[in-house]
Amino acid sequence: MAELTNATEERRPDPNEKLVKVFDSEQESEAMIVKGLLDSAGIENDLASARLLQDAFPGMGGMIILVREEDAEKARELIAESRQSPAAVNADEADDDDATEELTARE
């Protein structure tokens, strides 16, 4: 039964490994979305309150996400891609709206 419990626990990086900050936000909800993105890509990560890490990152509040040093580049790329995606979708929707308006105007 202990094996089942361990298998279902959230996977987190070993704190003895070198961890790198890949994301920070004042908004916990935004940080949770990015954490989910990294989880779905199989990148182990740790979401922490930056207030608890003032020794490592002074003057920072909100939430931060840490990953293993070797996963940092891939994590940053995924985050950057996810930030670009909504803008592209919104631009496509705006184009669709313009086309609908043109059709309505012609009728």
DSSP file (Angstrom, degrees, kcal/mol; ACC not computed):
  #  RESIDUE AA STRUCTURE BP1 BP2  ACC     N-H-->O    O-->H-N    N-H-->O    O-->H-N    TCO  KAPPA ALPHA  PHI   PSI    X-CA   Y-CA   Z-CA
    1    1 A M     >        0   0    0      0, 0.0     4,-1.9     0, 0.0     5,-0.1   0.000 360.0 360.0 360.0 -34.9    0.0    0.0    0.0
    2    2 A A  H  >  +     0   0    0      1,-0.2     4,-2.4     2,-0.2     5,-0.2   0.856 360.0  57.3 -63.2 -34.3    2.9    2.4    0.7
    3    3 A E  H  > S+     0   0    0      1,-0.2     4,-2.0     2,-0.2    -1,-0.2   0.909 105.4  49.8 -63.0 -41.2    4.1    1.9   -2.9
    4    4 A L  H  > S+     0   0    0      2,-0.2     4,-1.5     1,-0.2    -1,-0.2   0.907 110.4  50.2 -63.7 -42.7    0.8    3.1   -4.2
    5    5 A T  H  X S+     0   0    0     -4,-1.9     4,-0.9     1,-0.2    -2,-0.2   0.915 111.2  48.5 -62.7 -43.7    0.9    6.2   -2.0
    6    6 A N  H  < S+     0   0    0     -4,-2.4     3,-0.3     1,-0.2    -1,-0.2   0.854 109.0  54.0 -65.0 -35.5    4.4    7.0   -3.1
    7    7 A A  H  < S+     0   0    0     -4,-2.0    -1,-0.2     1,-0.2    -2,-0.2   0.821 110.2  46.2 -69.9 -30.3    3.4    6.6   -6.8
    8    8 A T  H  < S+     0   0    0     -4,-1.5    -1,-0.2    -3,-0.2    -2,-0.2   0.609  89.0 106.3 -89.9 -11.3    0.6    9.0   -6.5
    9    9 A E  S  < S-     0   0    0     -4,-0.9     2,-0.2    -3,-0.3    -3,-0.0  -0.325  85.4 -94.5 -65.4 150.8    2.5   11.7   -4.6
   10   10 A E        -     0   0    0      1,-0.1     2,-0.4    -2,-0.0    -1,-0.1  -0.454  40.1-122.6 -65.3 133.4    3.5   14.8   -6.5
   11   11 A R        +     0   0    0     -2,-0.2    34,-0.6    -4,-0.1    -1,-0.1  -0.665  37.2 176.7 -81.3 130.2    7.0   14.5   -8.0
   12   12 A R        -     0   0    0     -2,-0.4    34,-0.1    32,-0.2    32,-0.1  -0.946  34.1 -96.4-131.7 152.0    9.3   17.3   -6.8
   13   13 A P        -     0   0    0      0, 0.0    32,-0.1     0, 0.0     6,-0.1  -0.309  46.8 -99.3 -64.3 152.2   13.0   17.9   -7.4
   14   14 A D    >   -     0   0    0      1,-0.1     3,-2.2     4,-0.1     0, 0.0  -0.602  26.6-140.0 -70.2 123.8   15.4   16.8   -4.8
   15   15 A P  T 3  S+     0   0    0      0, 0.0     4,-0.2     0, 0.0    -1,-0.1   0.670  99.6  65.6 -64.6 -13.9   16.2   19.9   -2.7
   16   16 A N  T 3  S+     0   0    0      2,-0.1     2,-0.1     0, 0.0    -2,-0.0   0.609  88.8  84.3 -81.2 -11.5   19.9   18.8   -2.6
   17   17 A E  S <  S-     0   0    0     -3,-2.2     2,-0.6     1,-0.1     0, 0.0  -0.485  99.1 -92.2 -83.7 160.6   20.2   19.3   -6.3
   18   18 A K        -     0   0    0     -2,-0.1    51,-1.7     2,-0.0     2,-0.3  -0.641  48.1-163.5 -74.8 120.0   20.9   22.7   -7.8
   19   19 A L  E     -A   68   0A   0     -2,-0.6     2,-0.4    49,-0.2    49,-0.2  -0.825   4.1-155.8-108.4 146.8   17.6   24.3   -8.5
   20   20 A V  E     -A   67   0A   0     47,-3.2    47,-2.2    -2,-0.3     2,-0.4  -0.956  20.1-119.8-124.7 137.6   17.1   27.3  -10.8
   21   21 A K  E     +A   66   0A   0     -2,-0.4    45,-0.2    45,-0.2     3,-0.1  -0.641  35.8 166.1 -75.7 125.5   14.2   29.9  -10.8
   22   22 A V  E     +     0   0A   0     43,-2.6     2,-0.3    -2,-0.4    -1,-0.2   0.523  62.8  20.2-114.6 -12.3   12.4   29.8  -14.2
   23   23 A F  E     +A   65   0A   0     42,-1.1    42,-2.5     2,-0.0     2,-0.3  -0.985  54.4 178.9-158.1 142.8    9.3   31.7  -13.4
   24   24 A D  E     +A   64   0A   0     -2,-0.3     2,-0.3    40,-0.2    40,-0.2  -0.993   8.8 168.2-144.2 150.5    8.0   34.2  -10.8
   25   25 A S  E     -A   63   0A   0     38,-2.4    38,-3.5    -2,-0.3    -2,-0.0  -0.987  39.6-138.7-157.5 147.2    4.7   36.0  -10.5
   26   26 A E  S    S+     0   0    0     -2,-0.3     2,-0.6    36,-0.3    36,-0.1   0.709  92.4  78.1 -75.1 -21.3    2.8   38.1   -8.0
   27   27 A Q     >  -     0   0    0      1,-0.2     4,-1.8    36,-0.1     5,-0.2  -0.807  65.2-160.8 -97.2 118.1   -0.3   36.1   -9.0
   28   28 A E  H  > S+     0   0    0     -2,-0.6     4,-2.3     1,-0.2     5,-0.2   0.877  92.8  57.6 -61.9 -37.5   -0.6   32.6   -7.5
   29   29 A S  H  > S+     0   0    0      1,-0.2     4,-1.7     2,-0.2    -1,-0.2   0.895 106.1  48.5 -62.8 -40.2   -3.1   31.6  -10.2
   30   30 A E  H  > S+     0   0    0      1,-0.2     4,-2.1     2,-0.2    -1,-0.2   0.913 111.1  50.3 -65.0 -42.2   -0.7   32.4  -12.9
   31   31 A A  H  X S+     0   0    0     -4,-1.8     4,-2.5     1,-0.2    -2,-0.2   0.874 107.8  53.8 -63.5 -37.3    2.1   30.4  -11.2
   32   32 A M  H  X S+     0   0    0     -4,-2.3     4,-2.2     2,-0.2    -1,-0.2   0.876 107.3  51.2 -65.7 -37.1   -0.3   27.4  -10.8
   33   33 A I  H  X S+     0   0    0     -4,-1.7     4,-2.0     2,-0.2    -2,-0.2   0.931 111.7  46.4 -64.8 -45.1   -1.0   27.5  -14.6
   34   34 A V  H  X S+     0   0    0     -4,-2.1     4,-2.4     2,-0.2    -2,-0.2   0.896 110.1  54.1 -65.0 -39.4    2.7   27.5  -15.4
   35   35 A K  H  X S+     0   0    0     -4,-2.5     4,-2.8     1,-0.2    -1,-0.2   0.923 108.5  49.6 -59.2 -43.7    3.3   24.7  -12.8
   36   36 A G  H  X S+     0   0    0     -4,-2.2     4,-2.6     2,-0.2    -1,-0.2   0.883 108.6  53.0 -62.2 -39.0    0.6   22.6  -14.6
   37   37 A L  H  X S+     0   0    0     -4,-2.0     4,-1.1     2,-0.2    -2,-0.2   0.933 112.6  43.7 -60.9 -47.2    2.3   23.3  -17.9
   38   38 A L  H  <>S+     0   0    0     -4,-2.4     5,-2.6     2,-0.2     4,-0.3   0.897 112.6  52.8 -67.4 -40.1    5.6   22.1  -16.6
   39   39 A D  H ><5S+     0   0    0     -4,-2.8     3,-1.6     1,-0.2    -2,-0.2   0.926 108.0  50.9 -58.8 -44.9    4.0   19.1  -14.9
   40   40 A S  H 3<5S+     0   0    0     -4,-2.6    -1,-0.2     1,-0.3    -2,-0.2   0.761 108.0  53.1 -67.9 -23.3    2.3   18.1  -18.1
   41   41 A A  T 3<5S-     0   0    0     -4,-1.1    -1,-0.3    -3,-0.3    -2,-0.2   0.437 118.9-112.1 -88.5   0.2    5.7   18.3  -19.9
   42   42 A G  T < 5S+     0   0    0     -3,-1.6     2,-0.7    -4,-0.3    -3,-0.2   0.679  70.1 142.0  80.2  16.8    7.2   15.9  -17.4
   43   43 A I      < -     0   0    0     -5,-2.6    -1,-0.2    -6,-0.2     2,-0.1  -0.835  49.7-134.2 -95.2 114.1    9.5   18.6  -15.9
   44   44 A E        +     0   0    0     -2,-0.7    24,-0.6    -3,-0.1     2,-0.3  -0.450  37.8 168.3 -66.4 135.9    9.7   18.2  -12.1
   45   45 A N  E     -B   67   0A   0    -34,-0.6     2,-0.4    -2,-0.1    22,-0.2  -0.936  31.9-136.4-147.4 165.9    9.3   21.6  -10.4
   46   46 A D  E     -B   66   0A   0     20,-2.2    20,-2.5    -2,-0.3     2,-0.5  -0.987  11.0-155.8-132.0 122.5    8.7   23.2   -7.1
   47   47 A L  E     +B   65   0A   0     -2,-0.4     2,-0.3    18,-0.2    18,-0.2  -0.857  26.4 169.6 -96.4 124.5    6.2   26.0   -6.6
   48   48 A A  E     -B   64   0A   0     16,-2.6    16,-2.7    -2,-0.5     2,-0.5  -0.955  41.1-104.8-137.4 154.3    7.2   28.1   -3.5
   49   49 A S  E >   -B   63   0A   0     -2,-0.3     3,-1.3    14,-0.2     4,-0.4  -0.659  25.8-144.9 -74.3 126.7    6.2   31.4   -1.9
   50   50 A A  G >  S+     0   0    0     12,-2.8     3,-1.2    -2,-0.5     7,-0.2   0.756  95.6  70.9 -67.0 -22.9    8.9   33.9   -2.7
   51   51 A R  G >  S+     0   0    0     11,-0.6     3,-0.7     1,-0.3    -1,-0.3   0.812  96.3  52.7 -62.2 -28.4    8.4   35.4    0.8
   52   52 A L  G <  S+     0   0    0     -3,-1.3    -1,-0.3     1,-0.2     3,-0.3   0.632 106.6  54.3 -80.3 -13.1    9.9   32.3    2.2
   53   53 A L  G X>  +     0   0    0     -3,-1.2     4,-2.8    -4,-0.4     3,-0.6  -0.079  61.8 129.3-113.6  32.9   13.0   32.6    0.0
   54   54 A Q  T <4 S+     0   0    0     -3,-0.7    -1,-0.2     1,-0.2    -2,-0.1   0.791  71.5  59.0 -60.7 -28.8   14.1   36.1    0.8
   55   55 A D  T 34 S+     0   0    0     -3,-0.3    -1,-0.2     1,-0.2    -2,-0.1   0.897 115.3  34.5 -66.3 -38.9   17.7   34.9    1.5
   56   56 A A  T <4 S+     0   0    0     -3,-0.6    -2,-0.2     1,-0.2    -1,-0.2   0.863 135.3  22.2 -83.5 -38.0   18.0   33.5   -2.0
   57   57 A F  S >< S-     0   0    0     -4,-2.8     3,-1.2    -7,-0.2    -1,-0.2  -0.660  83.2-160.4-131.7  75.5   15.9   36.2   -3.9
   58   58 A P  T 3  S+     0   0    0      0, 0.0     3,-0.1     0, 0.0    -3,-0.1  -0.207  71.0  19.5 -62.5 146.8   15.8   39.4   -1.8
   59   59 A G  T 3  S+     0   0    0      1,-0.2     2,-0.4    -8,-0.1    -8,-0.1   0.571  94.8 122.6  77.8   9.9   13.1   41.9   -2.5
   60   60 A M    <   +     0   0    0     -3,-1.2    -1,-0.2   -10,-0.2     2,-0.2  -0.851  34.6 179.1-110.3 141.1   10.8   39.5   -4.3
   61   61 A G        +     0   0    0     -2,-0.4     2,-0.2    -3,-0.1   -36,-0.2  -0.639  44.2  42.7-122.0-176.1    7.2   38.6   -3.4
   62   62 A G  S    S-     0   0    0     -2,-0.2   -12,-2.8   -36,-0.1   -11,-0.6  -0.543  96.2 -34.6  84.3-143.9    4.6   36.3   -4.9
   63   63 A M  E     -AB  25  49A   0    -38,-3.5   -38,-2.4   -14,-0.3     2,-0.3  -0.893  48.0-166.2-122.3 147.7    5.4   32.8   -6.1
   64   64 A I  E     -AB  24  48A   0    -16,-2.7   -16,-2.6    -2,-0.3     2,-0.5  -0.951  11.7-143.6-130.2 155.4    8.4   31.3   -7.9
   65   65 A I  E     -AB  23  47A   0    -42,-2.5   -43,-2.6    -2,-0.3   -42,-1.1  -0.981  16.1-165.9-119.7 128.3    8.9   28.0   -9.7
   66   66 A L  E     +AB  21  46A   0    -20,-2.5   -20,-2.2    -2,-0.5     2,-0.3  -0.886   8.9 175.6-112.5 142.6   12.2   26.2   -9.4
   67   67 A V  E     -AB  20  45A   0    -47,-2.2   -47,-3.2    -2,-0.4   -22,-0.1  -0.891  42.6 -77.1-135.0 167.8   13.4   23.4  -11.7
   68   68 A R  E >>  -A   19   0A   0    -24,-0.6     3,-1.3    -2,-0.3     4,-0.8  -0.344  45.4-115.4 -61.6 148.5   16.6   21.3  -11.9
   69   69 A E  G >4 S+     0   0    0    -51,-1.7     3,-0.8     1,-0.3     4,-0.5   0.869 116.0  54.2 -55.5 -39.7   19.4   23.2  -13.7
   70   70 A E  G 34 S+     0   0    0      1,-0.2     4,-0.3     2,-0.1    -1,-0.3   0.706 110.9  46.4 -71.9 -18.1   19.4   20.8  -16.6
   71   71 A D  G <> S+     0   0    0     -3,-1.3     4,-2.5     1,-0.1    -1,-0.2   0.500  87.2  92.5 -96.6  -6.2   15.7   21.3  -17.1
   72   72 A A  H <X S+     0   0    0     -3,-0.8     4,-2.7    -4,-0.8     5,-0.2   0.894  83.5  48.8 -60.2 -45.9   15.8   25.1  -16.9
   73   73 A E  H  > S+     0   0    0     -4,-0.5     4,-2.2     1,-0.2    -1,-0.2   0.937 113.9  45.8 -62.6 -46.8   16.2   25.8  -20.7
   74   74 A K  H  > S+     0   0    0     -4,-0.3     4,-2.4     1,-0.2    -1,-0.2   0.907 113.0  51.3 -62.1 -41.4   13.4   23.5  -21.7
   75   75 A A  H  X S+     0   0    0     -4,-2.5     4,-2.3     1,-0.2    -2,-0.2   0.923 110.0  48.7 -62.4 -44.9   11.1   24.9  -19.0
   76   76 A R  H  X S+     0   0    0     -4,-2.7     4,-2.5     1,-0.2    -1,-0.2   0.884 110.3  52.0 -63.6 -38.0   11.8   28.5  -20.1
   77   77 A E  H  X S+     0   0    0     -4,-2.2     4,-2.7    -5,-0.2    -2,-0.2   0.930 110.0  48.5 -63.4 -45.1   11.1   27.6  -23.7
   78   78 A L  H  X S+     0   0    0     -4,-2.4     4,-2.3     1,-0.2    -2,-0.2   0.909 112.3  48.7 -60.9 -42.5    7.7   26.0  -22.8
   79   79 A I  H  X S+     0   0    0     -4,-2.3     4,-1.6     2,-0.2    -1,-0.2   0.922 112.0  48.5 -64.2 -43.9    6.8   29.1  -20.7
   80   80 A A  H  X S+     0   0    0     -4,-2.5     4,-1.4     1,-0.2    -2,-0.2   0.911 111.6  49.8 -63.4 -42.4    7.7   31.4  -23.6
   81   81 A E  H  X S+     0   0    0     -4,-2.7     4,-1.9     1,-0.2    -1,-0.2   0.894 108.9  52.2 -63.1 -39.7    5.7   29.3  -26.1
   82   82 A S  H  < S+     0   0    0     -4,-2.3    -1,-0.2     1,-0.2    -2,-0.2   0.833 107.3  52.5 -68.3 -30.5    2.7   29.3  -23.8
   83   83 A R  H  X S+     0   0    0     -4,-1.6     4,-0.5     1,-0.2    -1,-0.2   0.804 111.4  46.9 -73.2 -28.9    2.8   33.1  -23.5
   84   84 A Q  H  X S+     0   0    0     -4,-1.4     4,-1.7    -3,-0.2    -2,-0.2   0.814 100.6  68.5 -80.0 -31.8    2.9   33.5  -27.3
   85   85 A S  H  X S+     0   0    0     -4,-1.9     4,-2.3     1,-0.2     5,-0.2   0.904  94.9  50.9 -59.8 -48.7    0.1   31.0  -28.0
   86   86 A P  H  > S+     0   0    0      0, 0.0     4,-2.8     0, 0.0    -1,-0.2   0.881 109.0  52.6 -60.7 -36.3   -2.9   33.1  -26.5
   87   87 A A  H  X S+     0   0    0     -4,-0.5     4,-2.2     2,-0.2    -2,-0.2   0.905 109.7  48.7 -64.8 -40.2   -1.9   36.1  -28.5
   88   88 A A  H  X S+     0   0    0     -4,-1.7     4,-2.0     2,-0.2    -1,-0.2   0.905 112.6  48.0 -66.1 -40.6   -1.9   34.1  -31.7
   89   89 A V  H  X S+     0   0    0     -4,-2.3     4,-2.3     1,-0.2    -2,-0.2   0.923 111.7  49.9 -64.9 -44.3   -5.3   32.6  -30.9
   90   90 A N  H  X S+     0   0    0     -4,-2.8     4,-2.1     1,-0.2    -2,-0.2   0.871 109.2  51.9 -63.2 -36.8   -6.7   36.0  -30.1
   91   91 A A  H  X S+     0   0    0     -4,-2.2     4,-2.0     2,-0.2    -1,-0.2   0.902 109.8  49.2 -65.9 -40.7   -5.4   37.4  -33.4
   92   92 A D  H  X S+     0   0    0     -4,-2.0     4,-2.2     1,-0.2    -2,-0.2   0.902 110.6  50.4 -64.7 -40.5   -7.0   34.6  -35.3
   93   93 A E  H  X S+     0   0    0     -4,-2.3     4,-2.3     1,-0.2    -2,-0.2   0.886 108.6  52.1 -64.6 -38.4  -10.3   35.2  -33.5
   94   94 A A  H  X S+     0   0    0     -4,-2.1     4,-2.1     2,-0.2    -1,-0.2   0.900 108.8  50.6 -64.8 -40.2  -10.1   38.9  -34.3
   95   95 A D  H  X S+     0   0    0     -4,-2.0     4,-2.0     1,-0.2    -2,-0.2   0.903 109.8  50.7 -62.7 -40.9   -9.6   38.0  -38.0
   96   96 A D  H  X S+     0   0    0     -4,-2.2     4,-2.1     1,-0.2    -2,-0.2   0.893 108.6  51.9 -63.9 -39.7  -12.7   35.7  -37.8
   97   97 A D  H  X S+     0   0    0     -4,-2.3     4,-2.3     1,-0.2    -1,-0.2   0.896 108.1  51.5 -63.3 -40.3  -14.7   38.5  -36.3
   98   98 A D  H  X S+     0   0    0     -4,-2.1     4,-2.1     1,-0.2    -1,-0.2   0.901 109.1  50.4 -63.0 -40.4  -13.7   40.9  -39.1
   99   99 A A  H  X S+     0   0    0     -4,-2.0     4,-2.1     1,-0.2    -1,-0.2   0.897 110.3  49.7 -65.5 -39.8  -14.8   38.3  -41.7
  100  100 A T  H  X S+     0   0    0     -4,-2.1     4,-2.4     1,-0.2    -2,-0.2   0.906 109.7  51.1 -64.1 -41.9  -18.1   37.9  -40.0
  101  101 A E  H  X S+     0   0    0     -4,-2.3     4,-2.3     1,-0.2    -1,-0.2   0.887 108.8  51.7 -62.6 -39.3  -18.6   41.7  -39.9
  102  102 A E  H  X S+     0   0    0     -4,-2.1     4,-1.9     2,-0.2    -1,-0.2   0.915 110.1  48.8 -63.8 -43.2  -17.8   41.9  -43.7
  103  103 A L  H  X S+     0   0    0     -4,-2.1     4,-1.4     1,-0.2    -2,-0.2   0.916 112.1  48.6 -63.3 -43.0  -20.4   39.2  -44.5
  104  104 A T  H  < S+     0   0    0     -4,-2.4    -1,-0.2     1,-0.2    -2,-0.2   0.896 110.2  51.5 -63.6 -40.3  -23.0   40.9  -42.4
  105  105 A A  H  < S+     0   0    0     -4,-2.3    -1,-0.2     1,-0.2    -2,-0.2   0.850 108.1  52.3 -66.9 -34.5  -22.3   44.3  -44.0
  106  106 A R  H  <        0   0    0     -4,-1.9    -1,-0.2     1,-0.3    -2,-0.2   0.807 360.0 360.0 -72.2 -29.8  -22.7   42.7  -47.6
  107  107 A E     <        0   0    0     -4,-1.4    -1,-0.3    -5,-0.1    -2,-0.2   0.496 360.0 360.0 -73.4 360.0  -26.1   41.2  -46.8
